[in-house]
Amino acid sequence: MVVSILFFILIFCIIVVSHEFGHYIIGKRNGIHAQEFFIGVGPKLFSKTIDGTDFSVRLLPFGGACVFEGMDELEDNAEPSEHSFLNASVWARFATTLAGPFFNVILAYVMGVILASVVGVVVPEIQSVLPDSGAEEAGLLEGDLIVRINSKNIHLSEEVSFSSFYSDGSPMDITVLRNGEKIKLRVTPKYNDEEKRYYIGITNGKYVECKGVTSLKYGFYNMEYILRATVESLRLLVRGRLSKDDLAGPVGIVKAVDDSYDYYRPYGVLAVIMSMVNITMLLSANLAVMNLLPLPALDGGRLVFLIIEAIRRKPIPPEKEGYVNLAGMAVLLVIVIFVFVNDITKFFR
């Protein structure tokens, strides 16, 4: 477990540094002064001032921030300086705010490229069609390469599995590549009473090595799949298709890291490292999506205020935005506590 905790801290630091560095570098390019850049919370373990910014690492590996001059609207009653966040143009503030999630997307892409180049990928070529299944009735054949499901292009085997696992039984328009020709078929998944879910009725997956440009292409597909899956999972959570047990906070993530480490350790150091790269890609993409939700205290909430400001051609009073963000932080804190308690209770079930 000690090794897993160290891996978790390393992954956490990489993801948070990427996110906050996005805010920092784009803010700096737009002339906005960053007062503080810190990783973790609690007492400072290390601190160094560079170019007017206090960079620090703190005791507890949870969270981090890039604090720009003038961002604390509730307490800062002084006239904003030339390099204040509030004094920057609305589009400069928009770009600076968006940069955090965007850099997490870039990180997820880099991790996806590393995975593709080292491990390779599994493409959605059908290996077998189950008898009396929706796939057989629709005419899917062994060797078909699935390239599209409904309105979504498909590049990875995992995308087919995700679509099948969360199917509600609705007919699926599946386009396959067969002997160089694209064929569109309609498949109606069938319900399995034992598994309590719908199945298309296929096994799919063909391993492909990735080199050079192919790694860049499939690195993008790896990242795209995780982003899509995160958005779709949020939609399923809102619709009640997922439960609170499908949520995970820091404790749950440590457990996932530990499980992954135990599973891949017999296969060697490279296998363990690649499993951690995969978790980094997953968490970085998740952080990007979650931060873009239009909720107060998140980057998405701040972006909403900036869009309103651009439309109104005048800023929302800073104190009002500050109070909304404070309320949002309180709600976010309640959610964090709920997820933390839920993670702990899972260990005693």
N, C-alpha and C positions, 0 to 999 in steps of 0.2 A: 504493500500500500504506500510506503514511503516514496518509492520510485514513481508510482502513479501520481502522487501529489506533486512531485517535482515536475513531472511532465505537464500536469494541469497548470501549474504556475507559469511554466515556459510558454505554453500555448496561450494562456490568458494574456501574458505580457506582449506577445507578438501581435495578438488581435487588437488589444487596447492601444498599443503604441501606433499601430497602423492607422486606427481610427482617429486618434487625437493628432497624429502627425499630419493627416489630411487637413483637419481644421487649421492646424498651425501654419503649414506651408502656404496654403492658399490665402489665409488671412494675412500672412506676412507679405505675400505678393501684392495684396490689395492695400497695403499700408496700414493694417490694423495691428496694434501692439498687443502681444500676448504677455500678460503679467506673470502667469504661472502655467507650467506644464508638469502634471504629476501623474504617476502610476500607483494605484493602490489607494488605501485610505488609512487614516490614523496618523501616529507620530512619524516624522521623517526619519528614514534610515540613511539617506544620502541626498545632498542638495548641492547644486552648482548653478551660479548665475552666468548665463551666456547671452550677450547682446541684449541685456535688459530683461531677459526672461529667466525666472527661477525654475530650473528643472529639478525634479525630486522624485525619489522612490520612497514609498511609504510602507508601513509595517504589514498591513493586511491586503492580500492580493485580490481585492474586489473593487472594480471601478477604476476611474481615472478621469482626468479632465484637462482641457486646455482653456484657461480662463483669460478672456480678452478684457482689456481695459474698457470699462463702461458697461459690462454685461450685467452687473448686479444692480438692476434698476431700482430695487427697493431701498438700497442703502446709499447709492451714489447720487447725492443731491447736487454735486458740483457740476459746473458747466463742462460738457464733454470736450476733451482735447482734440487736436487735429488727428491723432492716431487712435481715437476711441472707436469701439465697435459701433456705437450709436451715431457717430459722425460719418461713417462710411456710407457709400451709396447703397440703395436697397439691393442692387444686383451684386455688389461686392459682398454684402452680408449673406445673400442667398447662396452665392458660390462657396463662401467659407463654411456655411452650415451644411450644405450638401456634400462637401468634400469628405467629411468623416465617413458616412456610409459608402460613398463612392470608392474611397481607398480600401474599405473592407471588401468591396466587390473585386478590386484589383488584386488584393491579397488572395481571395478565393480563387481567382483565375490563375495566379502564379502557382498555388498549391495544386490546382487541377492539371496544369501543365507538367509539374513534377510527377504527379501520379501517373499521367498518361505515358510519359517518357520512360519511367522506371518500371511500372507495373503493367502498362498496357491497358486496354479497355475490353469490354464485352459488348459486342454489337447485337442487336435484336434479331438474329436469324433463328427461325423456328427449327428446333431439334426434333420435336415430336408433337403430334396432335392426338389428344385423348379421345377415345371412342365415345360416342353419344354426347359429345360436348357441343357448345355453341360454335366453337371454332370449326369442328368437323362439318356441322350442318351448313356453315357459311361457305365452306370450300377452301379454307386455309390448308396449306400443304407444307410438309417438311422441306426445308431449304428456302422457304419464302423469307425475304428480309423486310421486316416491318419498317416503313419509312414515315407513316403518319397515322395518328389516332384522332379521329374527329378533326378539330381545327389545329392540332399541334403536331409539328414535325418531330419525329422520333429518331434518335441517334444511338441511344444506349439501351441495353437490356433492362436496366433499373427503371427506366421510364415506363416500359410496358408493365413491369411488375407493380409499380406504384398505381398505374391506371387500373389494373385488374384488382388490386387489393382493396381499393376504396370505391370500387364500382357499386352503384346503387341498382344495378340490373337493367339500366337503360341500354338500348341498342347502341353499339359502337361502330362507327364507320372506320374501318381499318384499311389503309392502303399498303400494299406489299409490292416489292420488286421481285418479279419472277421471270427468269430468262431474259433480263434486260428490259422487261415491260412492266409498267405500273398498272396494278389491278386493284380496284376498290371493291371491298366486300363489306357487308353489314353483318356484324356478329352480335348475337344476343347472349350475354353471360347467363350461366345457370347457377342457381343457388345450391350451396352445399350445406345440408342440415348439421353435419358434424362440426364443420369449421365456422358456421354462422356467417358466411360471406359468399359473394358471387365469384365465379371463376370463368375466364374465357375458355380455358381448356387446352392450353399449350404449355410446353416447356421451351424456353428460348434462351439463347446465349451462345455466341461464338467468340472465342478469345482472338484478339488482334493486337499485334505489336505496333507501337507508335514510334516513329523516328522523324526528326526534323520538323518540317512544316505540319506533318500529321499530328505531332504532339501539341502544337499550338492550336490546331483545329479542335482536337478532342479535349484539350484543356478547357477551351471555351464551352464545349458541350457539357463537361463535368460541372462547371460553374453554373451554367444555365439550368441544368437539371435541379441542382440544390436550391437555386432561387425559386424556381417554379414550385418545387415540392414544399418549400417553406410557406409560400403564399397560399398554396392549395391547402396545406395543413391548417393554417389560420382560418380559412374559409370553412373547413370541416369542423373546426373547434367551435366556431360561432353557430354552425348549424346543429351542433350536438352530436356529430358523428365521432368526435374524439372526446375523451374525458380528461379530468384533472390529472389522472395517472399518466397521461401522455405528455404532461409538462415536466420540465426538469430545470432546476436551478443549479447553483454551484455544487451542492452536495451530489445531486444526480449526475452532473457532468463528471465529477471525480470518480463516481462509481462506473460510469461508462468508460472512462479512460482506463480504469483498473481492469475492467472486464476485457477490454481490447488488448491491453498489455498481457494479461494472463493467456489470452487465446493465441496471440501471435508470437509470444516469447519462444515456444519450441521451434519456430521456423527461422529464428535467427534475428540478428540486430536490424538488418535491412527491413525485414517484415514489420518489426515493431515501429521503426521510424516511419515507414510508409503509412502504417495505421494511424500514427499521430498526425501525419500530414493530412490524411483524410479527415480526421476530427477537426483540425485547424480550418480546413476548407469549409466544412459543414458549419462550424460555429461562426466563422467570419461572415459567411453568407447570411446566416440567421440574424446576426447582429445588424447587418446592413438593412435587412427587411424590417426588423423590429424597430429600428431607430427611425425609419421613414413613416411609421404609422402616425397619422395626424392627431397625436395626443399631446397635451401640454407636458412640458418637461423633457420631451423627446425632440430630436432634430426635426422630425416631421411636423410637430406642433409649431416649432419656430418658423418653419418654412411656410406654414399656413398663414401666420401673422405677416410674413414678408410679402406673400402674394396679395393679401388684403391691402397691405400698405401700397403696393405697386398699383393696384386697381384704384384705390382712393386718392393716390398721389399725395398722401400725407401719412405720417406714422401713427400707429395706435399709441395712445399715451403710455409711456414706459411703465408707470406705476400700475396701470391696469393689466398690462401684459405680465408684469412681475407677479401680481397676485394670482393670475390664472396659472402661471407656471408653478407657483408655490403650491396651489391646490393640486395641480397635476403631480407634483413630486410626492405629496402626501398620499395620493391614491396609488402611485407607483410603489411607494414604500410598503403599503398594505399588501399589494400584489406580491412583492418580493418576499415578505414575511410568510404569506400564504404558501408560496411555492417552496420556500425553505422548510416549513413545517411539513408540507406534503412529501418532500424528499425524505425527511427523517422518518416519517411514519411508514414509508415503503419498506424500510429495513426491518420492521417489526411485524410484518404481515405474514 
